[in-house]
Structure formats: structure tokens, C-alpha cells
């Protein structure tokens, strides 16, 4: 954020999880970002030009989730907004794919935290029926914690230890929610720069590769930088200069490159 402020940009960060902390919920997230931009553009003291203001999105990990969903939902929800470009890294493109692979491992707390957020956004995930006593307690505890807390307290936990069903992700209502929160449902409105560590242990690479293929097939200008060294945390630092440079060029009006 500081490099953007130092470069003279007006920076908007939205509370995109909403008042109920619906973490990872696509529609809540996208609306939070888009409404935040609308609010900033209409805030007189900021001296902006309303919807005509050159605007870009940038985010990593959860911020990439927010930026990407805003880009997909913008054409239908906020068509008056025009984005010069979007830079996103460490993208959690397919929550179900990630959940199955981190369940029970050192990152399982992320899965459980995301499940809590989605169950708040989608009441059709009937937690009263799907959770056992231990699960209801875990949901209550996790719901009051930040990511640095539940990522530790719920590490190495199996979701099946908390549920009344063998595999939560196979429940029809849950499968439908996961499908609605898997990126690639809508054609995004703006060109995109993706940066992805090929050994990312959390935002796994195969769903990002698939998402890039989907967008390229739709004719979206995509520049995809697959970074060969680093994990989820270190790639955030490695990839930041390229993401910032991409956004600078789009806001300067330069044509968006593509390596589709």
C-alpha cells in the first residue's frame, strides 16, 4: 500500500468481508470492493473524477480473492466503473480444490476459517445438522478469531472430526456453494496480471492455470507470471514489483500485454 501512496495514487481498502466476516464469500467480497470504490469516487474532498477516475485493483492471497471477484462481478454489478487493470497474486481460484488438499495438514485452519465464513454467507449450509458437538465449538471459537489465531489453533485438524458426515465437501448444498465461489464463472471486465508461485502450498497452482486458460479463451488479456521459487508468503514479496509495474502501466494508459 505504501508504494502506491508514495506514487501519488488514492488508495481504497474496503471491509470486503462485511459486518458478519463472511470470509471468502465471492458476492459479499466483490460488492464490498466495488461499493468501496464507488464511495471513494463520490467523496468530494478526495478530488476524484467520479466513475471516470482511472482505477486499478491489486491484491495478494485474500486480497487477490477480493480483486478477482470484483473484476468478475463488476460488469453486472457496477458497470459504470471502468478498471484499467487488475494485478493478483497467490490466487485461491478454487476453494474446494484447496480444501481437499490442505485438510488435516499444517494449513487446515485456513480451510476451517473459510468454511466458517462461507456458512455465514450461505445459510443453506446447515451447520446445526452438519456439525457435531466438537464442530460447533470449533465454529464458535474460530468465528471470534483472526487468521493468525485460527491458522494455529486449527492446524492439523481434519474437517471430518467436526462433522456428522464423512466428507463435508460432498454434501450437495456445500458443493453448490463451492461451485458459486469458484473463479471463472463470469468473464472479467478488465485485463489481468497474475503472479503465482508454482510451489505455493496454499493457493495451489493447478486451479490458477485453469483460470488463466478460461480467461484467455474468453479473450481477456492475461499476463501470467509463474514464479519458480518460493512459497505462499515469499512470493508475495517476490511478485510485488512486477504487479506494481503492471498496474502503473495500465493507469498510465499503456496497452495491456498478454501471454495467453
Rosetta silent file (secondary structure, phi, psi, omega in degrees, C-alpha in Angstrom):
SEQUENCE: XXXXXXXXXXXXXXXXXXXXXXXXXXXXXXXXXXXXXXXXXXXXXXXXXXXXXXXXXXXXXXXXXXXXXXXXXXXXXXXXXXXXXXXXXXXXXXXXXXXXXXXXXXXXXXXXXXXXXXXXXXXXXXXXXXXXXXXXXXXXXXXXXXXXXXXXXXXXXXXXXXXXXXXXXXXXXXXXXXXXXXXXXXXXXXXXXXXXXXXXXXXXXXXXXXXXXXXXXXXXXXXXXXXXXXXXXXXXXXXXXXXXXXXXXXXXXXXXXXXX
SCORE:     score description
SCORE:     0.000 S_00000001
   1 L     0.000  -41.692 -177.254    0.000    0.000    0.000 S_00000001
   2 H   -60.753  -41.881  176.871    2.774    2.463    0.884 S_00000001
   3 H   -60.319  -33.684  178.825    4.425    2.350   -2.574 S_00000001
   4 H   -70.138  -42.751  177.341    1.087    3.229   -4.152 S_00000001
   5 H   -63.493  -42.945 -179.677    0.518    6.139   -1.775 S_00000001
   6 H   -62.700  -29.401 -179.977    4.093    7.318   -2.329 S_00000001
   7 L   -81.352   -2.553  175.613    3.470    7.267   -6.089 S_00000001
   8 L    96.665    7.954  179.749    0.565    9.663   -5.608 S_00000001
   9 L   -81.774  150.581  167.515   -2.365    7.277   -6.008 S_00000001
  10 L   -83.565  123.258 -174.481   -5.545    7.444   -3.962 S_00000001
  11 L  -108.665  130.122  178.545   -5.744    4.045   -2.234 S_00000001
  12 L  -116.483  126.728  171.763   -9.035    2.448   -1.170 S_00000001
  13 L  -121.693  121.619 -174.668   -9.176   -0.598    1.105 S_00000001
  14 L   -99.662  151.466  171.448  -12.667   -1.933    1.715 S_00000001
  15 L   -80.846   71.971 -168.084  -14.034   -4.030    4.581 S_00000001
  16 L   -75.246   -8.084  175.836  -14.979   -6.572    1.955 S_00000001
  17 L   -81.195  -12.004  178.256  -15.810   -9.368    4.407 S_00000001
  18 L    78.094  174.362 -175.255  -18.816   -7.353    5.584 S_00000001
  19 L   -66.705  -17.262 -179.528  -20.166   -6.893    9.110 S_00000001
  20 L  -104.720   12.126  179.188  -20.520  -10.663    9.614 S_00000001
  21 L    51.668   57.773  179.521  -16.981  -11.553    8.457 S_00000001
  22 L   -84.748   65.039 -173.912  -18.157  -13.664    5.523 S_00000001
  23 L   -60.733  132.566  178.314  -14.583  -14.533    4.621 S_00000001
  24 L    76.607    1.657  178.337  -14.061  -15.993    1.102 S_00000001
  25 L   -77.435  121.355 -169.396  -17.694  -15.414    0.034 S_00000001
  26 H   -62.399  -50.562 -174.216  -17.496  -14.178   -3.558 S_00000001
  27 H   -68.383  -45.921  177.375  -20.522  -11.896   -3.811 S_00000001
  28 H   -56.117  -45.887 -177.875  -20.040  -10.272   -0.402 S_00000001
  29 H   -63.015  -50.087 -178.092  -16.380   -9.708   -1.205 S_00000001
  30 H   -62.497  -44.359  179.926  -16.934   -8.271   -4.681 S_00000001
  31 H   -63.684  -37.567  177.983  -19.718   -5.971   -3.553 S_00000001
  32 H   -61.901  -44.337  179.366  -17.568   -4.705   -0.687 S_00000001
  33 H   -65.623  -49.138 -174.813  -14.718   -3.812   -3.033 S_00000001
  34 H   -67.062  -40.376  177.610  -16.931   -2.257   -5.701 S_00000001
  35 H   -67.693  -33.794  176.447  -19.045   -0.280   -3.245 S_00000001
  36 H   -64.075  -40.040  177.455  -15.870    0.964   -1.563 S_00000001
  37 H   -66.512  -42.937  176.825  -14.590    2.269   -4.895 S_00000001
  38 H   -57.040  -44.844 -178.465  -17.938    3.912   -5.607 S_00000001
  39 H   -63.054  -43.358 -179.237  -17.832    5.608   -2.222 S_00000001
  40 H   -65.360  -41.413 -177.814  -14.279    6.887   -2.745 S_00000001
  41 H   -67.918  -25.697 -179.598  -15.025    8.194   -6.237 S_00000001
  42 L   -97.761    3.433 -179.645  -18.046   10.118   -4.970 S_00000001
  43 L   -84.532  106.088 -172.994  -16.249   11.533   -1.899 S_00000001
  44 H   -51.261  -49.144 -177.712  -15.830   15.197   -2.765 S_00000001
  45 H   -59.949  -18.490  179.066  -12.756   16.004   -0.641 S_00000001
  46 H   -73.037  -19.239  177.388  -10.797   13.287   -2.477 S_00000001
  47 L    68.021   28.693 -179.562  -10.973   15.393   -5.620 S_00000001
  48 L   -89.512  171.457 -174.535  -11.563   12.425   -7.928 S_00000001
  49 L  -100.917   30.317  179.929  -13.433   12.427  -11.227 S_00000001
  50 H    64.409 -147.964 -178.312  -16.186   10.012  -10.229 S_00000001
  51 H   -61.661  -16.128  177.888  -16.533    6.882  -12.390 S_00000001
  52 H   -78.499   -6.361 -179.894  -14.203    8.472  -14.953 S_00000001
  53 L   -64.338  125.563  174.491  -11.301    8.180  -12.491 S_00000001
  54 L   -58.132  126.063 -170.854   -8.614    5.783  -13.797 S_00000001
  55 E  -135.810  142.192  174.534   -8.845    2.845  -11.404 S_00000001
  56 E  -137.434  164.982  179.045   -6.996   -0.422  -10.869 S_00000001
  57 E  -122.917  143.610  176.476   -7.131   -3.311   -8.415 S_00000001
  58 E  -146.693  139.328  179.244   -4.259   -5.106   -6.727 S_00000001
  59 E  -169.380  156.711  177.942   -4.204   -7.852   -4.134 S_00000001
  60 E  -129.225  138.516  177.984   -2.437  -10.969   -2.909 S_00000001
  61 L    60.997 -115.043  176.832   -3.973  -14.116   -1.395 S_00000001
  62 H   -61.043  -32.986  175.995   -7.192  -12.919    0.297 S_00000001
  63 H   -69.195  -31.193  174.842   -6.669   -9.589   -1.434 S_00000001
  64 H   -69.148  -39.147  175.461   -6.388  -11.429   -4.742 S_00000001
  65 H   -57.437  -45.473 -179.609   -9.669  -13.175   -3.997 S_00000001
  66 H   -65.008  -45.615 -177.731  -11.272   -9.786   -3.433 S_00000001
  67 H   -66.166  -42.071 -177.764   -9.748   -8.193   -6.537 S_00000001
  68 H   -66.953  -44.851  179.121  -10.539  -11.134   -8.796 S_00000001
  69 H   -67.220  -35.581  175.457  -14.169  -11.452   -7.739 S_00000001
  70 H   -61.358  -39.276 -179.701  -14.617   -7.702   -8.066 S_00000001
  71 H   -67.760  -37.468  179.488  -13.270   -7.973  -11.624 S_00000001
  72 H   -73.087  -35.505 -173.055  -15.649  -10.824  -12.489 S_00000001
  73 H   -93.300  -16.567 -178.939  -18.735   -9.233  -10.943 S_00000001
  74 H   -53.161  -45.040 -176.918  -18.056   -5.604  -11.942 S_00000001
  75 H   -58.919  -32.254 -178.891  -19.670   -5.830  -15.414 S_00000001
  76 H   -94.417  -33.748 -174.703  -23.038   -6.859  -13.938 S_00000001
  77 H   -92.858  -35.189 -176.119  -22.972   -5.139  -10.531 S_00000001
  78 L  -137.949   62.028 -174.586  -21.073   -1.911  -11.199 S_00000001
  79 L   -64.244  -17.962  179.286  -20.997   -1.361  -14.977 S_00000001
  80 L   -74.636  -17.137  178.772  -20.288    2.347  -14.511 S_00000001
  81 L   -83.941  139.187  178.304  -16.862    1.503  -13.069 S_00000001
  82 L  -125.791  119.503  179.964  -14.015    1.046  -15.515 S_00000001
  83 E   -99.386  132.147  176.756  -10.824   -0.674  -14.394 S_00000001
  84 E   -71.417  -31.031  179.692   -7.589   -0.092  -16.250 S_00000001
  85 E   178.153  166.201 -178.567   -6.254   -3.411  -14.990 S_00000001
  86 E  -132.811  132.634  175.011   -6.065   -5.900  -12.137 S_00000001
  87 E  -117.642  124.102 -174.796   -2.952   -7.439  -10.554 S_00000001
  88 E  -139.568  133.788  179.559   -3.499  -10.528   -8.420 S_00000001
  89 E  -130.907  154.909 -179.454   -1.089  -12.990   -6.841 S_00000001
  90 L    56.593   51.353 -168.604   -1.434  -16.158   -4.791 S_00000001
  91 L   -82.048  121.194  173.461   -4.979  -16.531   -6.106 S_00000001
  92 L   -80.787   77.666 -169.735   -7.307  -19.000   -4.300 S_00000001
  93 L   -72.198  -30.756 -176.658   -9.114  -19.783   -7.539 S_00000001
  94 L  -136.487  100.800 -174.598  -10.896  -22.975   -6.441 S_00000001
  95 H   -64.377  -36.931  179.817  -11.726  -23.220   -2.743 S_00000001
  96 H   -65.734  -43.037  178.219  -12.877  -26.828   -2.962 S_00000001
  97 H   -59.295  -45.970 -179.584   -9.682  -27.959   -4.655 S_00000001
  98 H   -65.591  -44.231 -176.071   -7.602  -26.225   -1.994 S_00000001
  99 H   -59.151  -43.650 -178.382   -9.722  -27.501    0.895 S_00000001
 100 H   -63.049  -28.985 -174.473   -9.361  -31.153   -0.073 S_00000001
 101 H   -92.983  -20.992  178.441   -5.592  -30.817   -0.208 S_00000001
 102 H  -102.781   -5.714 -179.855   -4.917  -28.854    2.976 S_00000001
 103 L   -57.942  126.470  176.975   -7.437  -30.737    5.153 S_00000001
 104 L    82.837   -2.665 -178.702   -5.670  -32.235    8.159 S_00000001
 105 L  -102.589 -168.330 -177.104   -2.343  -30.582    7.387 S_00000001
 106 L   -65.248  -19.454 -179.264   -0.495  -27.570    8.758 S_00000001
 107 L  -104.973   13.992 -175.617   -2.769  -25.188    6.833 S_00000001
 108 H   -64.086  -23.187  176.944   -6.081  -26.824    7.747 S_00000001
 109 H   -61.695  -30.977  176.964   -7.015  -23.843    9.912 S_00000001
 110 H   -65.095  -42.007  177.101   -7.395  -21.812    6.717 S_00000001
 111 H   -59.742  -48.464 -176.996   -9.919  -24.367    5.451 S_00000001
 112 H   -66.176  -40.650  177.071  -11.895  -24.237    8.678 S_00000001
 113 H   -61.813  -41.438  178.186  -11.831  -20.426    8.763 S_00000001
 114 H   -65.602  -38.695  179.113  -13.063  -20.265    5.178 S_00000001
 115 H   -63.584  -39.191  176.431  -15.808  -22.774    5.960 S_00000001
 116 H   -62.051  -46.603 -179.839  -16.986  -20.606    8.858 S_00000001
 117 H   -61.354  -44.501 -179.819  -17.074  -17.535    6.611 S_00000001
 118 H   -67.024  -37.219 -179.948  -18.981  -19.312    3.838 S_00000001
 119 H   -67.387  -25.648  174.675  -21.500  -20.813    6.261 S_00000001
 120 H   -72.567  -36.177 -178.168  -22.289  -17.306    7.482 S_00000001
 121 H   -80.178  -26.244 -174.906  -22.902  -16.116    3.927 S_00000001
 122 L  -126.349   92.779 -178.094  -24.870  -19.193    2.856 S_00000001
 123 L   -64.546  -15.084  175.962  -27.437  -20.383    5.448 S_00000001
 124 L   -65.606  -15.527  168.719  -28.239  -23.355    3.204 S_00000001
 125 L   -79.955   95.267 -170.888  -25.066  -24.842    4.706 S_00000001
 126 L   -80.110   89.685 -176.290  -26.982  -26.152    7.698 S_00000001
 127 H   -67.559  -26.086  177.782  -24.335  -26.193   10.390 S_00000001
 128 H   -60.965  -36.080 -179.459  -26.848  -27.321   13.029 S_00000001
 129 H   -90.906  -31.918 -171.717  -27.179  -30.602   11.164 S_00000001
 130 H   -86.911  -19.661 -177.686  -23.735  -30.899    9.631 S_00000001
 131 E  -104.039  139.158  170.836  -21.594  -30.207   12.711 S_00000001
 132 L   -84.186 -174.479 -176.213  -21.119  -32.436   15.745 S_00000001
 133 H   -61.614  -41.211  178.947  -20.522  -31.004   19.221 S_00000001
 134 H   -65.539  -37.546  178.921  -16.793  -30.561   18.620 S_00000001
 135 H   -66.356  -41.703  178.744  -17.519  -28.880   15.296 S_00000001
 136 H   -63.080  -37.299  176.986  -19.983  -26.434   16.782 S_00000001
 137 H   -68.481  -41.640  178.433  -17.388  -25.465   19.371 S_00000001
 138 H   -62.870  -40.195  177.400  -14.706  -25.085   16.691 S_00000001
 139 H   -62.377  -44.041 -179.892  -17.069  -22.897   14.629 S_00000001
 140 H   -64.659  -43.602 -179.461  -17.800  -20.711   17.650 S_00000001
 141 H   -67.052  -48.593 -177.413  -14.130  -20.371   18.555 S_00000001
 142 H   -63.472  -35.065 -178.927  -12.913  -19.760   15.007 S_00000001
 143 L   -65.291  -13.798  179.170  -15.664  -17.227   14.403 S_00000001
 144 L  -106.851    5.665 -174.387  -14.175  -14.999   17.099 S_00000001
 145 L  -113.150  160.663  171.670  -10.582  -15.270   15.924 S_00000001
 146 L   -93.595  169.372 -173.163   -8.365  -13.645   13.306 S_00000001
 147 H   -60.863  -34.383 -179.676   -6.433  -15.653   10.734 S_00000001
 148 H   -68.783  -18.255  178.582   -3.202  -15.611   12.740 S_00000001
 149 H   -90.687  -54.447 -175.729   -5.113  -17.282   15.580 S_00000001
 150 H   -72.739  -21.326  176.164   -7.260  -19.924   13.883 S_00000001
 151 H   -67.262  -22.920  176.794   -4.485  -20.865   11.468 S_00000001
 152 H   -92.739  -49.134 -174.369   -2.610  -22.044   14.572 S_00000001
 153 H   -66.502  -26.225 -178.739   -5.439  -23.325   16.778 S_00000001
 154 L  -108.506   12.268  177.484   -6.964  -25.386   13.947 S_00000001
 155 L   -63.943  143.177  177.720   -3.760  -26.625   12.340 S_00000001
 156 L    64.705   20.274  176.876   -3.639  -30.378   11.621 S_00000001
 157 L   -95.203  138.041  175.265   -7.375  -30.731   12.220 S_00000001
 158 L   -91.303  132.968  178.306   -9.474  -32.937    9.954 S_00000001
 159 H   -59.535  -33.691 -179.016  -12.822  -31.478    8.956 S_00000001
 160 H   -64.047  -20.509  175.407  -14.372  -34.941    9.365 S_00000001
 161 H   -70.610  -14.991 -174.970  -13.588  -34.736   13.096 S_00000001
 162 L  -110.004   -4.336 -171.947  -16.065  -31.853   13.256 S_00000001
 163 E  -118.223  161.899  176.933  -18.886  -33.072   11.033 S_00000001
 164 L   -91.376    1.348  178.651  -21.747  -35.564   11.119 S_00000001
 165 L  -122.336  154.755 -177.255  -20.946  -36.603    7.547 S_00000001
 166 L   -64.825  -37.317 -176.916  -17.812  -38.314    6.230 S_00000001
 167 L  -139.924  106.631 -177.947  -16.951  -35.551    3.719 S_00000001
 168 H   -58.105  -36.748 -175.207  -18.396  -32.064    4.105 S_00000001
 169 H   -70.515  -12.006  178.725  -17.411  -31.106    0.558 S_00000001
 170 H   -94.180   -4.570  176.664  -19.636  -33.858   -0.866 S_00000001
 171 L   -68.412  129.775 -175.035  -22.840  -32.504    0.702 S_00000001
 172 H   -51.530  -45.100 -179.363  -24.993  -31.176   -2.189 S_00000001
 173 H   -63.221  -37.464  179.245  -25.590  -27.754   -0.619 S_00000001
 174 H   -70.184  -42.204  177.521  -21.870  -27.375    0.068 S_00000001
 175 H   -58.205  -40.525  179.797  -20.953  -28.491   -3.461 S_00000001
 176 H   -65.669  -42.357  179.088  -23.293  -25.827   -4.856 S_00000001
 177 H   -63.884  -42.760  178.420  -21.776  -23.102   -2.667 S_00000001
 178 H   -61.379  -42.162  179.339  -18.255  -24.138   -3.677 S_00000001
 179 H   -61.168  -40.204 -179.599  -19.264  -24.009   -7.343 S_00000001
 180 H   -71.171  -15.726 -178.335  -20.656  -20.498   -6.878 S_00000001
 181 L  -115.068   22.676  174.212  -17.394  -19.440   -5.254 S_00000001
 182 L  -101.815  125.565 -175.398  -15.010  -20.924   -7.817 S_00000001
 183 L   -64.923  151.441 -177.841  -13.437  -18.300  -10.052 S_00000001
 184 L   105.375    5.143  179.542  -14.116  -18.341  -13.765 S_00000001
 185 L   -71.752  -32.653 -175.615  -17.908  -18.165  -13.561 S_00000001
 186 L  -129.615  149.208  176.025  -18.034  -14.770  -15.286 S_00000001
 187 L   -72.689  123.254 -179.110  -15.915  -13.035  -17.887 S_00000001
 188 L   -69.434  157.191 -175.250  -13.954  -10.300  -16.099 S_00000001
 189 L   -88.995   -6.074 -171.568  -14.254   -6.749  -17.265 S_00000001
 190 L  -141.247  157.079  175.537  -10.569   -5.797  -17.256 S_00000001
 191 L   -64.898  156.628 -169.010   -7.117   -7.101  -18.238 S_00000001
 192 E  -135.151  143.378  168.082   -5.267   -9.086  -15.616 S_00000001
 193 E  -116.628  118.525  175.224   -1.759   -9.762  -14.363 S_00000001
 194 E  -104.960  136.437  168.422   -1.410  -12.993  -12.384 S_00000001
 195 E  -127.968  128.448 -168.274    1.692  -13.890  -10.410 S_00000001
 196 E  -142.094  124.587  173.038    1.786  -17.356   -8.956 S_00000001
 197 E   -74.601  125.268 -174.757    4.421  -19.401   -7.159 S_00000001
 198 L   -69.429  -15.853  176.782    4.400  -22.828   -8.771 S_00000001
 199 L  -108.573   20.424  177.652    5.163  -24.389   -5.385 S_00000001
 200 L   -57.531  124.795 -176.232    2.559  -22.363   -3.473 S_00000001
 201 L   -88.948   -7.007 -179.339    1.334  -24.655   -0.712 S_00000001
 202 L  -115.670  -64.951  175.395   -1.918  -22.768   -0.064 S_00000001
 203 L   -83.430   84.317 -168.789   -3.171  -21.046   -3.231 S_00000001
 204 L   -66.819  149.223 -168.961   -2.363  -24.092   -5.318 S_00000001
 205 H   -74.183  -39.685 -175.916   -1.245  -23.633   -8.896 S_00000001
 206 H   -53.651  -42.860  177.454   -3.424  -26.035  -10.979 S_00000001
 207 H   -65.634  -29.771  177.552   -6.668  -24.057  -10.422 S_00000001
 208 H   -70.389  -41.771  175.603   -4.852  -20.833  -11.336 S_00000001
 209 H   -56.817  -44.605 -179.612   -3.553  -22.430  -14.538 S_00000001
 210 H   -64.331  -40.263  179.470   -7.126  -23.466  -15.366 S_00000001
 211 H   -63.812  -42.487  177.523   -8.449  -19.984  -14.598 S_00000001
 212 H   -59.798  -44.168  178.228   -5.880  -18.414  -16.910 S_00000001
 213 H   -60.254  -40.282  179.498   -6.930  -20.820  -19.683 S_00000001
 214 H   -63.332  -48.628 -178.953  -10.575  -19.863  -19.127 S_00000001
 215 H   -65.138  -41.281  178.883   -9.927  -16.146  -19.294 S_00000001
 216 H   -61.062  -40.871  179.342   -7.664  -16.484  -22.328 S_00000001
 217 H   -64.860  -26.031  178.045  -10.370  -18.456  -24.127 S_00000001
 218 L   -84.299   -2.684  179.543  -12.775  -15.599  -23.364 S_00000001
 219 L    85.761   14.623  178.716  -10.427  -13.109  -24.999 S_00000001
 220 L   -79.307  131.167  174.934   -9.325  -11.424  -21.760 S_00000001
 221 L   -68.245  113.851 -178.202   -5.764  -10.006  -21.950 S_00000001
 222 E  -122.219  128.009  169.298   -3.883  -12.030  -19.328 S_00000001
 223 E  -108.799  117.529 -172.699   -0.221  -11.741  -18.427 S_00000001
 224 E  -114.421  118.510  179.386    0.693  -14.790  -16.355 S_00000001
 225 E  -111.284  104.479  177.183    3.929  -14.896  -14.374 S_00000001
 226 E   -91.017  116.296 -173.198    4.622  -18.332  -12.902 S_00000001
 227 E   -94.217  122.738 -169.384    7.343  -17.877  -10.295 S_00000001
 228 L   -82.112   -9.678 -176.542    9.579  -20.970   -9.942 S_00000001
 229 L  -132.265  136.935  174.385   10.950  -20.361   -6.432 S_00000001
 230 L   118.861  162.858  177.689    9.211  -19.562   -3.154 S_00000001
 231 L  -109.584 -167.916 -174.139    6.164  -20.377   -1.059 S_00000001
 232 H   -60.937  -37.233 -177.463    2.897  -18.528   -0.457 S_00000001
 233 H   -78.197  -48.473 -173.805    4.482  -15.916    1.803 S_00000001
 234 H   -69.922  -30.933  179.117    7.746  -15.256   -0.016 S_00000001
 235 H   -67.547  -26.501  175.464    6.128  -14.991   -3.459 S_00000001
 236 H   -57.881  -38.391  179.541    4.035  -12.118   -2.101 S_00000001
 237 H   -79.626  -45.120 -178.620    7.283  -10.175   -1.780 S_00000001
 238 H   -59.882  -39.618 -172.999    8.943  -11.520   -4.925 S_00000001
 239 H   -87.806  -11.389 -174.908    5.977  -10.753   -7.116 S_00000001
 240 H   -60.670  -44.504 -179.193    5.057   -7.328   -5.774 S_00000001
 241 H   -58.691  -41.757  179.067    7.395   -5.253   -8.018 S_00000001
 242 H   -65.721  -39.038  179.044    6.007   -6.828  -11.183 S_00000001
 243 H   -65.561  -42.452  179.173    2.423   -6.360  -10.005 S_00000001
 244 H   -65.897  -40.963  178.828    3.021   -2.711   -9.177 S_00000001
 245 H   -63.398  -40.928  178.053    4.748   -2.099  -12.500 S_00000001
 246 H   -60.534  -45.718 -178.466    1.836   -3.698  -14.346 S_00000001
 247 H   -66.346  -40.662  176.624   -0.672   -1.518  -12.524 S_00000001
 248 H   -55.915  -46.633 -177.590    1.386    1.645  -13.111 S_00000001
 249 H   -64.702  -39.896  179.950    1.440    0.943  -16.857 S_00000001
 250 H   -66.973  -41.195  179.810   -2.305    0.325  -17.053 S_00000001
 251 H   -70.998  -20.894  174.407   -3.075    3.505  -15.132 S_00000001
 252 L   -83.800   -1.019  176.998   -0.717    5.369  -17.472 S_00000001
 253 L    87.056   10.038  179.209   -2.845    4.208  -20.367 S_00000001
 254 L   -75.617  145.730 -179.531   -0.384    1.750  -21.900 S_00000001
 255 L   -60.013  143.857 -178.911   -1.917   -1.233  -23.753 S_00000001
 256 L   -76.654  127.440  176.841   -2.300   -4.377  -21.663 S_00000001
 257 L   -76.707  164.905  177.125    0.137   -7.160  -22.600 S_00000001
 258 L  -150.302  136.463  172.756   -0.927  -10.780  -22.873 S_00000001
 259 L  -119.749   32.630  176.577    0.951  -14.061  -22.962 S_00000001
 260 L   -57.704    0.000    0.000   -2.122  -16.238  -23.478 S_00000001
